[in-house]
Amino acid sequence: MRIAITGGIGSGKSYVCRRLNARGITVYDCDDAAKRLMRSSMAIREGLTKLVGPEVYHGNELCKPVLAQFLLQSEANKQAVNAVVHPAVAADYLNSGLEWMESAILFDSGFDCRIAFDYVVCVTAPLEVRISRVMARDGISREKTLEWINRQLPQEQVRSRSQFEIVNDGEKDIDKQLDYIFNQIKNNRTNMQQTILSIAGKPGLYKLVSRGKMNLIVEALDETHKRMPAFATDRVTSLADIAMYTESEDIPLMKVLANIRDKEEGKECSINFKKCSSKELREYFGQVLPDFDRDRVHDSDIKKLFSWYNILVKAGITNFEEVMAPTEGNNVDDRKEQE
């Protein structure tokens, strides 16, 4: 599970992180990590030296004024520095073993594209509250504070790209809002964890991890376990929504998969379905589903089924009747499909 906390300057992210810490949850701090890695990582040092020049380091110390001057010269310079630092921060976070991460510029910097987060929590506060907090904290003018705020993405835009919102206006109970988020995540884990998906145009199968307002987060059912977003424009189908044609009633795919499992005693397909003849393929499938519709079920359908079966077995999924659940909602094409 990977969860990001974000929000504009003065929104109160640090306070929310302290409330999480009080619950025994350590939150990975991207800013602190970036500072640490720029001091300790040879890869970052070499990248920044090549980009900015040797003067960016003095001995083992990063020369912040030199780096700041380079960053302020252009947006291209800023993105070039991000391209050096952010991959190292992302790798460090993934290796940290921590679930929660705080990043003030999660969307601004494109960091959300480097890591597929299951959920993003946006911390918000009214503009005047944010201004007062920053002025008191940093001892700067209202004009300077507004300049800093306006450099970041608008709060409403950050909110719209997040799955959850915590309003930190000094009045609403933060812990109650956290309780709500934890309950929602727990329910999502229970309801969605084992929904198995096929995505048109992408090989293999995927496990549904979480559902957001704009996308799904899916995880590949292979040795990479790669996570990525799937959008409403993608043709995403739950295997539990698919049925196969027979001479009588259509049979849910999960039952056909169970028939293969029983025939193969839980092992992968014994037939080389990629190279065997059409006759051999259909004779074998006839042992799995004797009354399959010979006219409407094509060789390609059978091969796809066997490929999916092998993927599931390799992933340790064989109790198809229990682990596959139909999907719901606008983010998944959950119309019944026939094969």
C-alpha positions in Angstrom: 0.0 0.0 0.0 1.4 3.4 -1.0 -0.3 6.6 0.2 0.9 10.1 -0.6 0.0 13.3 1.5 0.1 16.5 -0.4 -1.2 20.1 -0.2 -0.1 23.6 -0.7 2.1 25.7 1.5 0.4 26.6 4.8 -2.2 23.8 4.4 -1.0 22.0 7.5 0.5 18.8 6.1 3.1 18.6 8.8 0.5 18.6 11.5 -1.4 15.8 9.8 1.8 13.9 9.6 2.3 14.4 13.3 -1.1 13.0 14.0 -0.2 10.0 11.9 3.0 9.6 13.9 1.0 9.6 17.1 -0.8 6.5 15.7 2.6 4.8 15.1 2.8 5.6 11.4 6.1 7.0 10.1 5.6 9.3 7.1 8.4 9.5 4.5 9.4 13.1 4.1 10.4 13.9 0.5 12.0 17.2 1.3 14.2 15.8 4.0 15.0 12.8 1.8 16.0 15.0 -1.1 18.4 17.1 1.1 19.9 13.9 2.6 20.4 12.2 -0.8 21.9 15.4 -2.4 24.6 15.2 0.4 25.1 11.4 0.3 24.3 10.0 -3.1 27.2 9.8 -5.6 24.7 9.4 -8.5 23.0 12.7 -7.6 26.3 14.4 -7.0 27.6 13.4 -10.4 24.3 14.4 -12.0 24.2 17.8 -10.4 27.9 18.5 -11.1 27.4 17.6 -14.7 24.3 19.8 -14.9 25.2 22.8 -12.9 29.0 22.7 -12.7 31.6 21.6 -10.2 30.9 24.7 -8.0 27.6 23.2 -6.9 29.6 21.2 -4.3 32.2 22.4 -2.0 34.0 19.4 -0.7 31.2 17.1 0.6 28.7 20.0 1.0 26.1 21.1 -1.4 26.3 24.8 -2.2 22.7 25.7 -1.9 23.0 29.3 -3.3 24.6 28.0 -6.4 21.9 25.4 -6.9 19.2 28.0 -6.1 20.6 30.4 -8.7 20.6 27.6 -11.3 17.0 26.7 -10.5 15.7 30.3 -10.8 17.2 30.8 -14.2 14.5 28.8 -16.0 11.7 26.2 -15.7 13.9 23.9 -17.9 16.7 24.0 -15.3 14.2 23.2 -12.6 12.9 20.2 -14.5 16.5 19.0 -15.2 17.4 19.1 -11.5 14.1 17.2 -10.7 15.1 14.6 -13.3 18.4 14.0 -11.3 17.0 14.1 -7.8 13.5 12.6 -8.0 14.4 9.1 -9.3 16.7 8.7 -6.4 14.0 9.9 -3.9 11.5 7.6 -5.5 13.8 4.6 -5.2 14.7 5.6 -1.6 11.0 5.7 -0.7 10.3 2.4 -2.3 13.2 0.8 -0.4 12.2 2.4 2.9 9.4 0.0 3.7 7.1 2.9 4.6 3.6 3.2 3.2 3.0 6.9 3.7 4.9 9.7 2.0 4.6 13.5 2.2 5.3 15.6 -0.9 4.3 19.2 -1.1 4.7 19.3 -4.9 3.5 15.8 -5.7 1.5 16.9 -8.8 3.5 20.0 -9.6 6.7 18.1 -10.1 5.1 15.0 -11.8 6.3 12.9 -8.9 3.0 11.1 -8.9 4.0 9.7 -12.4 7.1 8.1 -10.9 5.2 6.0 -8.3 1.8 4.6 -8.7 0.2 5.6 -5.4 -2.9 3.7 -4.2 -4.3 6.8 -2.6 -3.5 10.5 -2.5 -4.6 12.5 0.5 -4.9 16.3 0.0 -4.6 18.5 3.0 -6.5 21.8 2.5 -7.2 25.0 4.4 -8.9 28.3 3.6 -6.6 30.8 1.8 -6.6 33.3 4.7 -5.7 30.6 7.1 -2.8 29.5 4.9 -1.5 33.1 4.5 -1.6 33.7 8.3 0.3 30.4 9.0 3.0 31.1 6.5 3.5 34.7 7.6 3.7 33.7 11.3 6.0 30.7 10.6 8.5 32.4 8.2 8.2 36.0 9.2 7.4 37.2 5.7 5.0 39.7 4.2 1.5 38.9 2.9 2.7 39.8 -0.6 5.6 37.3 -0.5 3.3 34.6 1.0 0.8 35.0 -1.8 3.7 34.9 -4.3 4.8 31.5 -2.9 1.2 30.2 -2.8 0.6 31.2 -6.4 3.7 29.4 -7.6 2.0 26.1 -6.7 -0.9 24.3 -8.3 -4.3 25.7 -7.2 -5.6 24.0 -4.2 -8.8 23.0 -6.0 -6.8 21.3 -8.7 -4.8 19.3 -6.2 -8.0 18.3 -4.4 -9.6 17.1 -7.6 -6.7 14.8 -8.4 -6.7 13.2 -4.9 -8.8 10.4 -3.5 -9.2 11.9 0.0 -9.3 15.4 1.5 -8.4 16.5 5.0 -9.6 20.0 5.9 -7.1 21.5 8.3 -8.8 24.8 9.1 -8.1 24.8 12.8 -11.7 23.8 13.6 -12.5 20.4 12.0 -11.3 17.3 13.9 -8.2 15.9 12.1 -8.4 12.5 13.8 -12.0 11.9 12.8 -11.1 12.7 9.2 -8.2 10.2 9.5 -10.5 7.6 11.0 -12.8 8.0 7.9 -9.9 7.6 5.5 -8.6 4.5 7.3 -12.0 2.9 7.2 -12.4 3.7 3.5 -9.0 2.1 2.7 -9.9 -0.9 4.8 -13.2 -1.4 3.0 -11.5 -0.9 -0.4 -8.9 -3.5 0.5 -11.7 -6.0 1.4 -13.8 -5.3 -1.7 -11.2 -4.8 -4.4 -8.0 -6.6 -3.6 -8.8 -9.7 -5.5 -10.6 -8.4 -8.5 -8.6 -9.6 -11.6 -8.6 -7.4 -14.6 -7.8 -7.6 -18.3 -6.8 -4.3 -20.0 -7.2 -4.1 -23.8 -3.9 -3.6 -25.6 -1.8 -4.6 -22.6 -0.5 -8.2 -22.1 -1.1 -10.2 -19.0 -3.6 -9.7 -16.2 -3.8 -7.2 -13.4 -5.1 -7.0 -9.8 -7.2 -4.1 -8.9 -5.6 -2.4 -5.9 -7.6 0.8 -5.5 -10.1 3.0 -7.2 -9.8 6.8 -7.5 -12.0 9.6 -8.9 -10.1 9.6 -12.2 -8.5 6.2 -12.5 -7.8 2.8 -11.1 -4.5 1.6 -9.7 -3.7 -1.9 -10.9 -0.8 -4.3 -10.3 0.6 -6.7 -12.8 0.2 -10.4 -12.0 3.7 -11.3 -12.9 7.2 -11.2 -11.3 7.5 -7.4 -11.7 4.3 -6.6 -9.7 4.4 -3.3 -11.5 1.7 -0.8 -10.5 0.2 1.7 -12.9 -2.9 3.8 -13.4 -5.8 2.7 -15.7 -8.1 5.4 -16.9 -11.7 5.5 -18.0 -10.6 5.6 -21.6 -8.9 2.2 -21.2 -11.0 -0.9 -21.9 -10.7 -2.6 -18.5 -12.7 -5.7 -17.8 -13.0 -7.9 -14.8 -12.5 -11.6 -15.5 -15.5 -12.2 -13.3 -17.7 -10.3 -15.8 -16.8 -12.6 -18.7 -18.7 -15.8 -19.7 -18.1 -18.4 -22.4 -20.6 -19.6 -25.0 -21.9 -23.1 -24.6 -24.7 -25.0 -26.4 -27.0 -24.2 -23.5 -26.4 -21.4 -21.0 -23.3 -19.3 -20.9 -20.7 -20.3 -18.3 -18.9 -17.7 -16.1 -15.2 -17.7 -16.9 -14.2 -18.4 -13.3 -16.0 -21.8 -13.5 -14.2 -22.6 -16.7 -10.9 -21.7 -15.0 -11.8 -24.0 -12.1 -12.5 -26.8 -14.6 -9.0 -26.4 -16.0 -7.5 -26.3 -12.5 -9.3 -29.5 -11.6 -8.1 -31.3 -14.7 -4.5 -30.1 -14.2 -4.6 -30.7 -10.5 -3.7 -27.0 -9.8 -0.7 -27.0 -12.2 -0.2 -25.1 -15.4 -1.7 -26.3 -18.7 -0.2 -29.5 -19.9 -0.9 -28.7 -23.5 1.3 -26.4 -25.5 -1.5 -24.2 -26.6 0.7 -21.8 -28.5 2.0 -24.4 -30.9 -0.5 -27.2 -31.0 -3.0 -27.7 -33.9 -6.5 -26.3 -33.9 -7.8 -29.9 -33.6 -5.6 -30.7 -30.6 -6.5 -27.4 -29.0 -10.3 -28.0 -29.3 -10.1 -31.6 -28.3 -8.3 -30.5 -25.1 -10.8 -27.7 -24.4 -13.6 -30.2 -25.0 -12.4 -32.1 -21.9 -12.6 -28.9 -19.9 -15.9 -27.6 -21.3 -17.6 -30.4 -23.2 -20.5 -28.4 -24.6 -18.7 -25.3 -25.6 -20.1 -23.6 -28.7 -17.8 -24.8 -31.5 -19.0 -22.0 -33.8 -18.8 -19.0 -31.5 -15.7 -19.9 -29.4 -12.6 -19.4 -31.6 -9.1 -20.7 -31.2 -7.9 -17.3 -30.1 -10.5 -17.3 -27.3 -9.3 -20.6 -26.0 -5.6 -19.6 -26.2 -6.3 -16.4 -24.3 -8.1 -18.4 -21.6 -5.2 -20.9 -21.2 -2.8 -18.0 -21.1 -4.8 -16.3 -18.4 -5.0 -19.6 -16.5 -1.3 -20.0 -16.5 -0.7 -16.4 -15.3 -3.1 -16.9 -12.4 -1.5 -20.2 -11.4 2.0 -18.7 -11.5 0.7 -15.9 -9.3 -0.5 -18.5 -6.8 -4.2 -17.9 -7.5 -6.2 -21.1 -8.0 -9.3 -20.5 -5.8 -11.0 -18.7 -8.7 -14.5 -18.9 -7.3 -13.6 -17.0 -4.2 -10.9 -14.5 -5.3 -12.7 -13.1 -8.4 -15.3 -10.5 -7.7 -17.2 -8.5 -10.4 -16.3 -4.8 -10.5 -18.6 -1.8 -10.2 -18.5 1.8 -11.1 -17.8 4.1 -14.0 -14.0 3.5 -14.0 -14.3 -0.1 -15.2 -16.0 -1.4 -18.3 -18.1 -3.9 -16.4 -20.5 -4.9 -19.1 -21.0 -8.6 -19.6 -18.7 -10.0 -22.3 -19.0 -13.2 -24.1 -16.2 -15.3 -25.6 
